[in-house]
Amino acid sequence: MSYEADFLKEFEAWVNTQVTVNEMAVKESQKLAEESQDDKAADAYIRYESKLDAYRFLQGKFANYHAGKGFHDLPEEMFGKRSY
């Protein structure tokens, strides 16, 4: 396996791990913020959610790569989808 292919494989695995970790952190910080009404927990929830959005964006780029699409192409499931 070439250096580039090995790097992309390891990077994709790392991004997938970060998605898993941040999904758990979002759930826990949201639960803590709702239970305790703590502003720091609410801020943490926002930070983890922002990170999760960024990692999911990168997952979409890897999906493009595996589908043979260009970097700037949108994944198929993005058309007509809105998330806030």
N, C-alpha and C positions, 0 to 999 in steps of 0.2 A: 504494500500500500504506500502511495506517495506521501510525502510530508503534508501536503495540502489536504489530501483526503483524510489522513489521520487527524489533522487539526480540526477539520470540519466535523468529523465524527465525535471527537471529544468535546468540542464546543457545543454541539447540539445536545449531547448528553447532559452537559452542565446546565444549559438553558432549561431543559426538561426538569432537572432537579430543582432549579430555582423556581419554576412554576409551581411545583408540588409544595415546596417550603412556603412560598408566599401565599398560596391558597389557604394553607393551614393557619398562617399568621393573620390573614385577613379575617378568617372566621373567628379566631380566638380574640383578636383585638376588637372586633365588632361586638362580640358577646360581652367582653369586659367593659367596653364603653357603654353599652346599654344597661348593664347591671349596676355599674358604679357611678355612672354619669361623670366619669373622669375625663377631663379635657386632653390629658396626655394620651390616654387610650384612643380617643377619637382622632387625635393627630396621627398616632401610629397606624390606625386603620386606613387613613387617607394615604399615608406614605406606602404602606404595603400594597394597597390597591393600585397605586400609580406604578410601582415596580412590577406588579403582576401584569398590568397592561403592556408595559414595555417588553417583558419577556414573552408574552403572547404574540406581540408584533414580530419578535424575532422567530418564534415558532412558525409564523406565517411565511417568513422569508425562507426558512428551511423547507417548508411545504412546496414553495415555488421551486426551489433548487431540486428537490426530488421529482417534481413533475416536469422538469426541463424548461421551466419558465424563466423569464428574466427577473432580475432583482426588483425592479420597480413595478412588475405586474401585480395586480391584486389577486389574492386567493379567490377561488370560485365562490366560496360561501360568503364573501364580503359584499357581493352585489345585492342591493335592496335590504341590507341589514343595518340597523341602527342600534347602537348601544350607548347608554349614557351612564 
